Amino acid sequence: MTTPPAPPPVDVILPCLNEAEALPWVLARIPPGWRALVVDNGSTDGSADVARALGARVVHEPRRGFGAACHAGLVAATADIVCFCDCDASLDPSLLIPFVREVRDGESDLVLGRRRPEGRSAWPVHARAGNLALARLLRRRTGLRLHDLGPLRAARREPLLALGLTDRRSGYPLQMVVRAADAEWRITEHDVPYLPRTGSSKVTGTWLGTWQAVRDMSRVLAQPAPPAQPDVQAQDSAPAARGGTPR
């Protein structure tokens, strides 16, 4: 009996800044056959050594910033489909399996996870308020009916690179969605549990961090749409995030 070929590999990009404590939990939940790509963004707690010892590929990005780490991972990845996931154990990377299937089957071009907090400590009130405000501004800017701009997501690597993402701070995840919407990608959103993170938060755990993230993302929303590029184009069936209304 002929054994069916294994599916193509998937690269999971994990931006990392001092996450040595969370890495074992996160890396243990990378789906079999997928590759973990930990982007160390200047950790001082030995995160890179922990990741390497657990079998992950480690990329070093000296320029500090969430977007800088994410984009360094995107450039370093080699799989056709790439995923993004936080490295603080707040999100389970195994939840990306149906996301990848949806991209691979051609049902969506970008799949996002809508965070559903498990307990009050998982997502501070000020962070939820900032996220909600940005989602409303995003809807006004693009028409997308999204509820969250969370970091758990999947898409094809080459079209992502073709979006020409330039933000290297907290605005990177939003810029990805905005430019994908401008390119008429099919964007969908699915609920995922959001757990209390391991360790201290660098962004949403503080009012200052949340304000800086909102400022970065507001700047992204103010940017004009770039000239059309030969990226992934929308098909006749509109995305669930657009409410099923063809453009």
C-alpha positions in Angstrom: 0.0 0.0 0.0 1.4 3.4 -1.0 1.9 5.9 1.8 0.3 9.2 0.9 2.9 12.1 0.8 3.3 14.2 3.8 1.8 17.7 3.5 4.2 20.6 2.8 5.9 22.0 5.9 4.6 25.1 7.6 6.8 27.7 9.4 5.5 29.1 12.6 7.1 32.5 13.4 7.5 33.2 17.1 8.7 36.7 18.0 10.5 36.4 21.3 11.8 38.8 23.9 12.7 37.1 27.3 10.3 34.2 27.0 12.5 31.4 28.3 9.9 30.3 30.8 7.1 30.1 28.2 9.0 28.5 25.3 8.8 24.8 26.4 5.0 25.0 26.6 4.8 26.9 23.2 7.2 24.7 21.3 5.6 21.5 22.6 2.4 22.5 20.9 3.9 23.1 17.4 2.0 20.6 15.2 4.0 17.6 14.0 5.9 18.3 10.8 5.8 22.0 11.2 8.9 24.1 11.9 9.2 26.6 14.8 11.2 29.7 13.9 11.9 31.7 17.1 13.0 35.3 16.4 15.1 36.5 19.3 14.6 40.2 19.7 17.4 40.9 22.2 16.5 38.5 25.0 18.7 38.5 28.1 17.2 35.4 29.8 18.7 32.7 27.6 15.6 32.4 25.4 17.6 31.7 22.3 19.5 28.8 24.0 16.2 27.3 25.3 14.6 27.5 21.9 17.6 25.9 20.2 17.8 23.1 22.7 14.1 22.3 22.1 14.7 22.0 18.4 13.6 25.4 17.1 15.4 27.4 14.5 16.6 30.6 16.0 16.9 33.9 14.1 18.4 37.0 15.8 16.8 40.4 15.1 18.8 43.1 17.0 16.5 46.0 16.1 13.9 46.0 18.9 10.3 46.0 17.9 7.5 43.5 17.5 7.2 44.2 13.8 11.0 43.9 13.3 10.9 40.5 14.9 7.9 39.3 12.9 9.3 40.5 9.6 12.7 39.0 10.2 10.9 35.7 10.7 8.9 36.2 7.5 12.1 36.9 5.5 13.9 33.9 7.1 11.0 31.5 6.6 11.1 29.1 3.6 7.7 27.4 3.7 4.9 28.3 1.3 2.5 28.9 4.3 3.6 30.8 7.4 1.9 31.4 10.7 2.5 33.9 13.4 2.0 33.3 17.1 3.0 35.0 20.3 5.7 33.3 22.3 4.3 34.0 25.8 2.0 30.9 26.1 -1.1 33.0 25.8 -2.0 31.3 22.5 -1.7 27.7 21.6 0.0 27.2 18.2 -1.8 23.9 17.6 -4.9 26.0 17.0 -3.4 27.1 13.7 -4.0 23.7 12.1 -7.5 24.7 10.7 -6.1 28.1 9.8 -3.5 26.5 7.6 -6.0 24.1 6.1 -8.2 27.0 5.1 -5.3 28.8 3.4 -4.1 25.7 1.7 -7.5 24.8 0.4 -7.9 28.2 -1.1 -10.8 29.3 1.1 -9.0 32.3 2.6 -5.9 34.3 2.0 -5.4 35.5 5.5 -6.9 33.8 8.6 -6.9 35.6 12.0 -7.6 34.4 15.5 -10.2 36.4 17.5 -9.0 36.2 21.1 -11.5 35.0 23.7 -10.0 35.5 27.1 -9.9 32.7 29.6 -10.3 34.6 32.9 -10.0 38.2 33.7 -6.2 38.2 34.0 -5.7 37.1 30.4 -6.6 40.4 28.7 -6.6 43.6 30.8 -9.5 46.0 30.3 -7.4 48.8 28.9 -5.9 46.5 26.3 -9.4 45.2 25.2 -10.7 48.8 25.0 -7.7 49.8 22.8 -8.2 46.8 20.6 -11.9 47.4 20.2 -11.3 51.0 19.2 -8.8 50.0 16.6 -11.1 47.3 15.2 -13.8 50.0 14.7 -11.3 52.3 13.0 -10.2 49.4 10.8 -13.8 48.8 9.8 -14.2 52.5 8.8 -10.9 52.4 6.8 -11.4 49.0 5.0 -14.9 47.8 5.6 -13.6 44.7 7.3 -15.9 43.4 10.0 -13.2 42.2 12.3 -13.3 42.1 16.1 -9.7 41.6 16.9 -6.2 42.3 15.6 -4.6 39.4 17.4 -1.2 37.9 16.6 -2.4 34.3 15.7 -2.6 34.2 11.9 -1.8 32.2 8.8 -1.1 33.2 5.1 1.1 32.4 2.2 4.6 33.7 2.5 5.3 35.2 -0.9 2.0 37.2 -1.1 2.8 38.5 2.4 6.2 39.7 1.3 4.6 41.4 -1.7 2.5 43.5 0.6 5.6 45.5 1.3 5.1 45.8 5.0 7.2 48.6 6.5 6.1 49.0 10.1 8.6 47.5 12.6 6.8 48.3 15.8 3.4 47.4 17.2 1.6 48.5 14.0 2.9 45.5 12.0 -0.1 43.2 12.6 -2.6 46.0 11.7 -0.6 47.0 8.6 -0.7 43.4 7.4 -4.5 43.4 7.6 -4.9 46.9 6.1 -2.7 46.1 3.1 -4.2 42.7 2.6 -7.7 44.4 2.6 -6.5 47.0 0.1 -5.2 44.1 -2.1 -8.7 42.5 -1.8 -7.6 39.4 0.0 -10.2 37.1 1.4 -9.8 37.5 5.2 -11.5 35.4 7.8 -11.6 35.4 11.6 -12.1 32.5 14.0 -12.4 32.4 17.8 -9.5 31.1 19.8 -9.0 30.9 23.6 -6.6 33.5 25.0 -4.8 32.4 28.2 -3.0 34.4 30.9 0.5 34.9 29.6 3.6 33.5 31.2 5.9 36.2 32.6 5.4 40.0 32.4 3.8 41.7 29.4 5.9 44.1 27.3 2.9 45.8 25.7 -0.7 45.2 26.7 0.1 44.6 30.4 0.6 48.3 31.0 -1.3 51.5 30.2 1.9 52.9 28.6 2.4 49.9 26.4 -1.2 49.9 25.3 -1.0 53.6 24.5 2.1 53.1 22.4 0.6 50.2 20.5 -2.6 52.2 19.8 -0.5 55.2 18.6 1.6 52.9 16.3 -1.6 51.4 14.9 -3.4 54.7 14.5 -0.5 55.9 12.4 -0.9 52.8 10.2 -4.6 53.6 9.6 -3.7 57.1 8.6 -1.4 55.9 5.8 -2.9 56.1 2.2 -3.4 52.9 0.3 -0.3 51.9 -1.7 -0.4 51.4 -5.5 -2.0 48.1 -6.6 0.5 45.2 -6.7 0.1 41.7 -8.3 -0.8 40.0 -5.0 -3.5 37.6 -4.1 -6.8 38.9 -5.5 -10.3 38.5 -4.1 -12.5 35.9 -5.8 -16.3 36.1 -6.3 -17.0 34.6 -2.8 -16.4 37.5 -0.4 -14.6 36.9 3.0 -16.6 36.3 6.2 -14.8 39.4 7.6 -16.6 41.5 5.0 -19.9 40.1 6.0 -20.3 38.0 2.7 -21.0 41.1 0.5 -19.1 40.9 -2.8 -17.0 43.8 -3.7 
